[in-house]
């Protein structure tokens, strides 16, 4: 039993690392590809928000692989899907909220530079911490509080010179509307992350990684349906061929940008719920926040945005916060080798 517990613990750590890598790809690459769509002639906000979750069919690939693996061991008794109706309904509701969040975020990216929208999104860590405390009774240590403080200060430092990053030929109304829409997206996603963790805890079934992928697929499906309605009302489907022909980089590269938009954002959502499964919603929020400077640096490289001294300070503070949190986690795990049942999710790591 002790060896099995150790194996389970090691597997969760491996899944955490894997999902952090997947989340990093989506969190850093998603805003850049989305911004590329807008700066080179793309104008459809509903279409851009639709692309954030439209890659949900990609989840079918690992689901089919895990099913075939189960079938070799269990034969005809292997289940195709594990999700029960209550969990399906909960995932659908979260999916609709995600669709709304996608639109709010896409609007902000359309109006703001990547560096500005990224620093506003970093405020979701504070919202995540607050909602995690209210919804899942998240316990805070001195290290996690220090990390939240440092990461929040890092985002605040970046806000000192946001006005200098305002795009040319954009009105004050458009800029500030984009600012507040992005802030609303940060607040809503700060609510969604603990809500996913609460769903895991309240699910009356074992949460396996296969089930996590099923939840991800259902969430993204309903988010895509929500955005599809917006696209239909806004006549986006009719506008896509014309927009592709007028795209600055050419029609072929337009569709290439669109496809990679869907793929990279799927990495973000899969990585996010995977980190929640392997750790907690707070850890997910911290990983997203600590990647802010990386997104800033990539925006400077690819879009030639300004890199003021404030961004260097933010990078240092973010790395300090990241190290502080995980140092506390390592120190705490040494003290508590046998966690109490109340702090554990009813999860298994077998596919």
VEXDREN-214956 format. One record per residue: residue number from 1; residue in one letter; x, y, z of N, C-alpha, C in turn. Coordinates in steps of 0.1 Angstrom, whole numbers. Layout:
<recs>
NUM/A/X/Y/Z/X/Y/Z/X/Y/Z
...
</recs>
This chain:
<recs>
1/X/8/-12/0/0/0/0/9/13/0
2/X/20/12/8/28/24/8/35/26/-5
3/X/39/16/-12/45/17/-25/35/23/-35
4/X/22/18/-34/12/23/-43/9/38/-41
5/X/9/42/-28/7/56/-25/18/64/-30
6/X/31/59/-29/42/66/-34/42/68/-49
7/X/37/57/-56/36/57/-71/25/67/-75
8/X/14/67/-67/3/76/-71/8/91/-69
9/X/16/93/-58/21/106/-56/31/111/-67
10/X/40/102/-71/49/105/-81/42/107/-95
11/X/31/99/-97/24/101/-110/17/115/-110
12/X/11/119/-99/5/132/-98/15/143/-100
13/X/27/141/-95/38/152/-97/42/152/-112
14/X/43/140/-118/46/140/-132/35/146/-141
15/X/23/144/-137/11/150/-144/11/165/-142
16/X/15/169/-130/16/184/-127/26/190/-136
17/X/38/184/-137/48/190/-145/44/190/-160
18/X/38/179/-165/33/178/-179/23/189/-182
19/X/13/191/-173/3/200/-175/8/215/-174
20/X/18/217/-165/24/230/-165/31/234/-178
21/X/37/224/-184/43/226/-197/33/229/-208
22/X/22/221/-208/11/223/-217/4/237/-215
23/X/2/240/-202/-4/253/-199/5/265/-203
24/X/18/263/-202/28/274/-206/27/276/-221
25/X/26/266/-229/25/267/-243/13/275/-247
26/X/2/271/-241/-11/278/-244/-11/292/-239
27/X/-6/294/-226/-7/307/-220/2/318/-227
28/X/14/313/-231/23/323/-238/20/324/-253
29/X/16/313/-259/14/313/-274/0/318/-278
30/X/-10/315/-270/-24/319/-273/-25/334/-276
31/X/-21/343/-266/-23/357/-268/-15/362/-280
32/X/-3/356/-283/5/361/-294/-2/358/-308
33/X/-7/345/-309/-13/342/-322/-26/349/-323
34/X/-34/351/-313/-46/359/-314/-43/373/-318
35/X/-33/379/-312/-29/393/-315/-25/394/-329
36/X/-17/384/-334/-13/383/-348/-25/384/-358
37/X/-35/377/-354/-48/377/-362/-53/392/-363
38/X/-53/399/-352/-59/412/-353/-50/423/-359
39/X/-37/422/-356/-28/433/-361/-25/432/-376
40/X/-28/420/-382/-26/418/-396/-39/419/-404
41/X/-49/424/-398/-62/427/-406/-74/420/-401
42/X/-73/410/-392/-85/404/-386/-93/413/-378
43/X/-106/412/-379/-115/421/-372/-127/414/-365
44/X/-128/401/-366/-140/394/-361/-137/390/-346
45/X/-143/397/-337/-140/393/-323/-148/380/-319
46/X/-160/379/-323/-167/366/-320/-160/354/-326
47/X/-155/356/-338/-147/345/-345/-135/342/-337
48/X/-128/352/-332/-115/350/-325/-118/343/-311
49/X/-129/347/-305/-133/340/-292/-137/326/-295
50/X/-144/323/-306/-148/310/-310/-136/301/-312
51/X/-125/306/-317/-113/298/-320/-106/293/-307
52/X/-108/300/-296/-102/297/-283/-106/283/-279
53/X/-118/278/-282/-123/265/-278/-127/256/-289
54/X/-126/261/-302/-131/253/-313/-122/241/-316
55/X/-110/240/-309/-102/229/-311/-105/217/-302
56/X/-117/217/-296/-121/206/-287/-121/192/-293
57/X/-123/190/-306/-122/177/-311/-109/170/-310
58/X/-98/179/-308/-85/173/-306/-84/164/-293
59/X/-93/167/-284/-93/159/-271/-97/145/-274
60/X/-104/143/-285/-109/129/-288/-97/120/-291
61/X/-86/125/-296/-74/117/-299/-69/110/-286
62/X/-65/117/-275/-61/110/-263/-72/102/-257
63/X/-84/106/-258/-95/98/-252/-97/85/-259
64/X/-95/85/-272/-96/72/-280/-84/63/-276
65/X/-72/69/-275/-61/61/-271/-62/55/-257
66/X/-67/63/-247/-69/57/-234/-80/47/-234
67/X/-90/48/-242/-101/38/-243/-96/25/-249
68/X/-88/26/-259/-82/14/-265/-73/7/-255
69/X/-66/15/-247/-57/9/-237/-65/2/-226
70/X/-77/8/-222/-86/1/-213/-92/-12/-219
71/X/-95/-11/-232/-101/-22/-238/-92/-34/-239
72/X/-79/-32/-241/-70/-43/-241/-69/-50/-228
73/X/-72/-43/-217/-72/-49/-203/-85/-54/-199
74/X/-96/-47/-202/-109/-50/-197/-118/-56/-207
75/X/-114/-57/-220/-122/-63/-230/-135/-55/-233
76/X/-146/-61/-236/-159/-55/-239/-165/-47/-227
77/X/-159/-50/-215/-165/-43/-203/-159/-29/-201
78/X/-149/-25/-210/-143/-11/-209/-153/-1/-212
79/X/-154/10/-204/-163/21/-206/-158/30/-216
80/X/-166/35/-225/-162/45/-235/-161/59/-228
81/X/-170/63/-220/-170/75/-213/-173/73/-198
82/X/-167/81/-189/-169/79/-175/-179/90/-169
83/X/-181/100/-176/-189/112/-171/-203/108/-168
84/X/-208/111/-156/-222/109/-152/-230/122/-155
85/X/-243/121/-156/-251/133/-159/-249/145/-151
86/X/-248/144/-137/-246/157/-129/-233/164/-133
87/X/-223/156/-135/-210/162/-139/-210/168/-153
88/X/-218/162/-162/-220/167/-175/-227/180/-175
89/X/-237/182/-166/-244/194/-165/-235/205/-160
90/X/-228/202/-149/-219/211/-143/-208/216/-153
91/X/-203/207/-161/-193/210/-171/-199/219/-182
92/X/-211/216/-186/-218/224/-196/-220/239/-191
93/X/-224/240/-178/-226/254/-173/-212/262/-173
94/X/-202/255/-168/-188/261/-168/-184/264/-182
95/X/-188/256/-192/-185/258/-206/-191/271/-211
96/X/-203/273/-207/-210/286/-212/-203/298/-206
97/X/-200/297/-193/-192/308/-187/-179/310/-193
98/X/-172/299/-197/-159/300/-205/-161/307/-218
99/X/-172/304/-225/-175/311/-238/-177/326/-236
100/X/-183/330/-225/-185/344/-222/-171/350/-219
101/X/-163/343/-211/-149/348/-208/-141/349/-221
102/X/-142/339/-230/-135/340/-243/-138/353/-250
103/X/-151/357/-251/-155/369/-258/-149/381/-251
104/X/-150/382/-238/-144/393/-231/-129/395/-233
105/X/-122/383/-233/-108/383/-235/-104/387/-249
106/X/-111/381/-259/-108/384/-273/-111/399/-276
107/X/-121/405/-270/-123/419/-272/-111/427/-267
108/X/-106/424/-255/-95/431/-249/-82/429/-258
109/X/-80/417/-263/-68/415/-272/-69/423/-285
110/X/-81/425/-289/-83/432/-302/-80/447/-300
111/X/-82/452/-288/-80/466/-286/-67/470/-279
112/X/-61/461/-272/-49/464/-264/-37/457/-269
113/X/-25/462/-267/-12/454/-270/-12/442/-261
114/X/-4/432/-265/-3/420/-257/3/423/-243
115/X/12/432/-243/19/435/-230/8/441/-220
116/X/-1/449/-225/-11/455/-216/-22/445/-212
117/X/-27/438/-222/-37/428/-219/-32/417/-209
118/X/-19/413/-211/-13/403/-203/-12/407/-188
119/X/-8/420/-186/-7/425/-172/-21/426/-166
120/X/-31/429/-173/-44/430/-167/-49/416/-164
121/X/-47/406/-173/-51/393/-170/-44/387/-158
122/X/-32/392/-155/-24/387/-143/-32/390/-130
123/X/-41/400/-130/-49/403/-118/-59/391/-115
124/X/-60/382/-124/-69/370/-121/-64/362/-109
125/X/-51/363/-106/-46/356/-95/-53/360/-82
126/X/-55/373/-80/-62/378/-68/-76/373/-68
127/X/-83/374/-79/-96/368/-80/-97/353/-77
128/X/-87/346/-83/-86/332/-80/-85/329/-66
129/X/-76/336/-59/-73/334/-45/-86/336/-37
130/X/-93/347/-40/-105/351/-33/-116/340/-34
131/X/-118/337/-47/-129/327/-50/-125/313/-45
132/X/-112/310/-45/-107/297/-40/-110/296/-25
133/X/-108/307/-18/-111/307/-4/-126/305/-1
134/X/-134/312/-9/-149/311/-7/-155/298/-11
135/X/-150/292/-23/-157/281/-29/-151/267/-24
136/X/-138/266/-23/-131/254/-19/-123/254/-6
137/X/-125/265/2/-119/267/15/-104/265/14
138/X/-98/272/3/-83/271/1/-76/276/13
139/X/-66/268/18/-58/272/29/-46/279/24
140/X/-42/290/30/-31/298/26/-19/297/37
141/X/-7/296/31/5/296/40/12/309/38
142/X/22/312/46/29/324/45/36/325/31
143/X/40/313/26/47/313/13/37/316/1
144/X/25/310/2/15/313/-9/10/328/-8
145/X/8/333/4/5/347/5/16/356/0
146/X/28/353/3/40/360/-3/40/360/-18
147/X/37/348/-23/38/346/-38/27/355/-44
148/X/14/354/-39/3/362/-44/7/377/-44
149/X/13/381/-32/16/395/-31/27/400/-41
150/X/37/392/-43/48/395/-52/43/395/-66
151/X/35/385/-70/30/385/-84/20/396/-87
152/X/12/400/-77/3/411/-78/11/424/-80
153/X/21/426/-72/30/438/-73/37/438/-86
154/X/41/427/-91/47/426/-104/38/431/-115
155/X/25/427/-114/15/432/-124/13/446/-123
156/X/13/451/-110/11/465/-107/22/474/-113
157/X/34/469/-112/46/476/-117/44/479/-132
158/X/40/468/-139/38/469/-153/28/480/-157
159/X/18/482/-148/7/492/-151/12/506/-151
160/X/24/509/-146/29/523/-145/30/530/-158
161/X/33/522/-169/35/529/-182/26/523/-193
162/X/14/519/-189/5/513/-199/1/523/-210
163/X/0/536/-207/-5/546/-216/4/547/-228
164/X/17/545/-226/26/546/-237/25/535/-247
165/X/18/524/-244/16/513/-253/3/514/-261
166/X/-4/525/-259/-17/526/-266/-15/525/-281
167/X/-23/517/-288/-22/516/-303/-25/529/-310
168/X/-19/531/-321/-22/544/-329/-36/543/-335
169/X/-42/554/-337/-55/555/-343/-66/547/-335
170/X/-65/547/-322/-75/541/-314/-80/551/-304
171/X/-93/552/-303/-99/562/-295/-98/559/-280
172/X/-100/569/-272/-100/566/-257/-111/557/-253
173/X/-122/558/-259/-134/549/-256/-130/535/-259
174/X/-124/532/-271/-121/519/-275/-110/513/-265
175/X/-100/521/-262/-89/516/-253/-95/513/-239
176/X/-102/522/-234/-107/519/-220/-118/508/-220
177/X/-126/507/-230/-135/496/-231/-128/483/-232
178/X/-117/482/-240/-109/470/-240/-102/467/-227
179/X/-98/478/-220/-92/476/-206/-102/469/-197
180/X/-114/475/-196/-124/469/-186/-129/456/-191
181/X/-130/453/-204/-135/440/-208/-124/429/-204
182/X/-111/433/-205/-101/424/-202/-101/421/-187
183/X/-103/432/-179/-104/431/-164/-116/422/-160
184/X/-127/423/-167/-138/415/-165/-135/400/-168
185/X/-127/398/-179/-123/384/-183/-115/378/-172
186/X/-106/386/-166/-97/382/-155/-105/378/-143
187/X/-115/386/-140/-124/383/-128/-132/370/-130
188/X/-137/369/-142/-146/357/-145/-137/345/-145
189/X/-125/345/-151/-117/333/-151/-112/330/-137
190/X/-110/340/-129/-106/338/-115/-117/331/-108
191/X/-130/332/-112/-141/325/-106/-142/311/-112
192/X/-139/309/-125/-140/296/-132/-131/286/-127
193/X/-118/290/-124/-108/280/-119/-112/274/-106
194/X/-116/281/-96/-121/274/-84/-134/266/-86
195/X/-142/271/-95/-154/264/-98/-152/250/-104
196/X/-141/249/-112/-137/236/-117/-133/227/-106
197/X/-125/233/-97/-120/225/-85/-131/221/-77
198/X/-141/230/-75/-153/226/-67/-161/215/-73
199/X/-161/215/-87/-168/205/-94/-161/191/-92
200/X/-148/191/-92/-140/179/-89/-144/174/-75
201/X/-145/183/-66/-147/178/-52/-161/173/-50
202/X/-171/179/-56/-185/176/-55/-189/164/-63
203/X/-181/160/-73/-184/149/-82/-185/136/-74
204/X/-196/129/-76/-198/117/-69/-193/105/-76
205/X/-180/107/-81/-173/96/-88/-158/100/-87
206/X/-150/89/-89/-135/91/-89/-131/100/-101
207/X/-122/110/-98/-118/119/-109/-104/113/-114
208/X/-105/107/-126/-93/102/-133/-89/113/-143
209/X/-77/111/-148/-72/120/-159/-80/119/-171
210/X/-85/107/-174/-94/105/-186/-107/113/-184
211/X/-112/113/-172/-124/120/-169/-121/135/-170
212/X/-110/140/-166/-106/154/-167/-106/158/-182
213/X/-101/150/-191/-102/153/-205/-116/153/-210
214/X/-125/144/-205/-139/145/-209/-145/158/-204
215/X/-142/162/-192/-147/175/-187/-142/186/-196
216/X/-130/186/-200/-124/196/-208/-132/197/-222
217/X/-134/185/-227/-141/184/-240/-155/190/-240
218/X/-163/187/-229/-176/192/-227/-176/207/-225
219/X/-167/211/-217/-166/226/-214/-163/233/-227
220/X/-154/229/-235/-150/236/-247/-161/235/-257
221/X/-168/224/-258/-179/222/-267/-190/233/-265
222/X/-194/234/-252/-205/244/-249/-200/258/-250
223/X/-187/260/-247/-181/274/-249/-182/277/-264
224/X/-179/267/-273/-179/269/-287/-193/272/-292
225/X/-203/264/-287/-217/267/-290/-221/281/-287
226/X/-217/286/-275/-220/299/-271/-215/309/-281
227/X/-202/308/-285/-196/317/-294/-201/315/-308
228/X/-205/303/-312/-211/301/-325/-224/310/-326
229/X/-232/310/-316/-244/319/-316/-240/333/-319
230/X/-230/338/-312/-225/351/-314/-220/354/-328
231/X/-214/344/-334/-209/345/-348/-221/346/-357
232/X/-231/338/-355/-243/338/-364/-250/351/-363
233/X/-251/357/-351/-258/370/-350/-250/381/-357
234/X/-236/379/-356/-227/390/-361/-224/387/-376
235/X/-229/377/-382/-226/373/-396/-211/371/-398
236/X/-204/365/-389/-190/362/-390/-187/351/-400
237/X/-195/341/-401/-192/330/-411/-192/336/-425
238/X/-201/345/-429/-201/350/-442/-189/359/-445
239/X/-183/365/-434/-172/375/-435/-159/368/-436
240/X/-157/356/-432/-144/349/-431/-137/348/-445
241/X/-144/344/-455/-137/343/-468/-132/356/-473
242/X/-140/367/-471/-136/380/-476/-124/385/-467
243/X/-124/382/-454/-114/387/-445/-101/379/-449
244/X/-102/366/-453/-90/358/-456/-83/364/-469
245/X/-91/368/-478/-85/374/-491/-78/387/-488
246/X/-83/395/-478/-78/408/-476/-67/408/-465
247/X/-64/396/-460/-54/395/-449/-40/399/-453
248/X/-33/407/-446/-20/412/-450/-10/401/-453
249/X/-10/390/-446/0/380/-448/-4/370/-459
250/X/-16/372/-465/-21/363/-475/-31/353/-470
251/X/-39/348/-480/-50/339/-476/-46/326/-470
252/X/-35/320/-475/-31/307/-469/-26/309/-455
253/X/-19/320/-452/-14/322/-439/-25/326/-429
254/X/-35/332/-435/-47/336/-426/-53/323/-420
255/X/-55/313/-429/-61/300/-423/-51/293/-415
256/X/-38/295/-417/-28/289/-409/-28/295/-394
257/X/-30/308/-394/-31/315/-381/-43/311/-374
258/X/-54/309/-381/-67/305/-375/-66/291/-369
259/X/-60/281/-377/-58/268/-372/-49/267/-359
260/X/-38/274/-360/-29/274/-348/-35/281/-336
261/X/-44/290/-339/-51/297/-328/-59/286/-320
262/X/-66/278/-327/-74/267/-321/-66/257/-313
263/X/-54/253/-319/-46/243/-313/-39/248/-301
264/X/-33/260/-301/-26/265/-290/-35/268/-278
265/X/-47/274/-281/-56/277/-270/-61/264/-263
266/X/-62/253/-271/-66/240/-265/-56/236/-255
267/X/-43/239/-258/-32/236/-248/-35/243/-235
268/X/-39/256/-236/-41/264/-224/-52/258/-216
269/X/-64/255/-222/-75/250/-214/-72/236/-208
270/X/-66/227/-216/-63/214/-211/-52/214/-200
271/X/-42/223/-202/-32/224/-191/-38/230/-179
272/X/-47/240/-180/-53/246/-168/-61/236/-159
273/X/-70/228/-166/-78/219/-158/-69/207/-153
274/X/-58/204/-160/-49/194/-156/-41/198/-144
275/X/-37/211/-143/-30/216/-131/-40/216/-119
276/X/-52/219/-121/-62/219/-110/-64/205/-105
277/X/-64/195/-115/-66/181/-111/-53/176/-103
278/X/-42/180/-107/-29/176/-101/-26/183/-89
279/X/-31/196/-87/-27/204/-75/-40/211/-70
280/X/-42/224/-75/-53/232/-71/-55/243/-80
281/X/-67/250/-79/-69/262/-87/-60/273/-84
282/X/-55/274/-71/-46/285/-68/-32/282/-75
283/X/-28/270/-75/-15/267/-82/-17/271/-97
284/X/-28/268/-103/-31/271/-117/-30/286/-119
285/X/-36/294/-110/-35/308/-111/-21/314/-109
286/X/-14/307/-101/0/312/-99/9/309/-111
287/X/7/297/-117/14/294/-129/11/304/-140
288/X/-2/307/-142/-6/316/-152/0/330/-150
289/X/0/334/-137/6/347/-134/21/348/-136
290/X/28/337/-132/42/337/-133/47/337/-148
291/X/38/333/-157/42/333/-171/40/347/-178
292/X/34/356/-170/32/370/-176/45/376/-181
293/X/56/376/-174/68/382/-180/73/375/-193
294/X/71/362/-193/75/355/-206/66/359/-217
295/X/53/361/-215/45/367/-226/49/381/-230
296/X/53/389/-220/58/402/-223/70/402/-232
297/X/80/394/-228/92/393/-236/89/388/-250
298/X/81/378/-252/77/373/-265/70/384/-273
299/X/62/392/-266/55/403/-273/65/413/-279
300/X/76/416/-271/86/425/-275/94/419/-287
301/X/96/406/-287/104/400/-298/96/400/-311
302/X/83/395/-310/75/393/-322/67/405/-327
303/X/63/414/-318/55/426/-321/62/439/-319
304/X/75/438/-315/84/450/-312/77/460/-303
305/X/70/454/-292/65/463/-282/76/467/-273
306/X/74/479/-266/85/484/-258/87/476/-245
307/X/100/475/-242/103/467/-229/110/477/-220
308/X/101/484/-212/106/494/-202/112/486/-190
309/X/119/494/-182/126/489/-170/115/482/-161
310/X/103/487/-161/93/482/-152/90/467/-156
311/X/91/463/-168/89/449/-172/100/440/-167
312/X/112/445/-166/123/438/-160/121/436/-145
313/X/116/446/-138/113/445/-124/102/435/-122
314/X/92/435/-131/81/426/-130/85/412/-132
315/X/95/410/-141/100/396/-143/107/391/-131
316/X/115/399/-124/122/395/-112/112/392/-101
317/X/102/400/-99/92/398/-88/84/386/-91
318/X/81/383/-104/73/371/-107/81/358/-104
319/X/94/358/-108/102/347/-105/104/345/-90
320/X/105/356/-83/106/355/-68/94/349/-62
321/X/82/353/-67/70/348/-62/68/333/-65
322/X/72/329/-77/71/315/-82/80/306/-73
323/X/92/311/-71/102/303/-62/97/302/-48
324/X/91/313/-43/86/314/-29/75/303/-27
325/X/66/303/-37/54/294/-35/59/279/-35
326/X/67/276/-45/71/261/-46/81/257/-35
327/X/89/267/-30/97/264/-19/88/260/-7
328/X/78/268/-5/68/265/6/62/252/4
329/X/58/248/-8/52/235/-11/61/224/-7
330/X/74/225/-11/84/214/-9/86/213/6
331/X/87/224/13/89/224/28/77/218/35
332/X/65/222/30/53/216/36/51/202/34
333/X/55/197/22/53/183/19/62/174/27
334/X/74/179/31/83/172/40/77/170/54
335/X/69/180/58/63/180/72/51/171/72
336/X/44/171/61/31/163/60/32/152/49
337/X/38/141/53/39/131/43/26/123/41
338/X/17/124/51/4/118/50/-6/128/51
339/X/-11/134/40/-21/144/40/-34/139/46
340/X/-42/148/51/-55/145/57/-65/142/46
341/X/-75/134/48/-84/131/37/-92/143/32
342/X/-94/153/41/-102/164/37/-96/173/26
343/X/-82/172/26/-75/180/16/-73/173/3
344/X/-77/161/2/-75/153/-10/-87/152/-19
345/X/-86/154/-32/-97/152/-41/-99/137/-43
346/X/-111/132/-46/-113/118/-48/-109/115/-62
347/X/-96/113/-64/-90/112/-77/-81/100/-78
348/X/-80/94/-90/-70/84/-93/-63/88/-105
349/X/-52/82/-108/-44/86/-119/-44/75/-130
350/X/-51/65/-128/-52/55/-139/-61/60/-150
351/X/-58/57/-162/-67/62/-173/-80/54/-174
</recs>
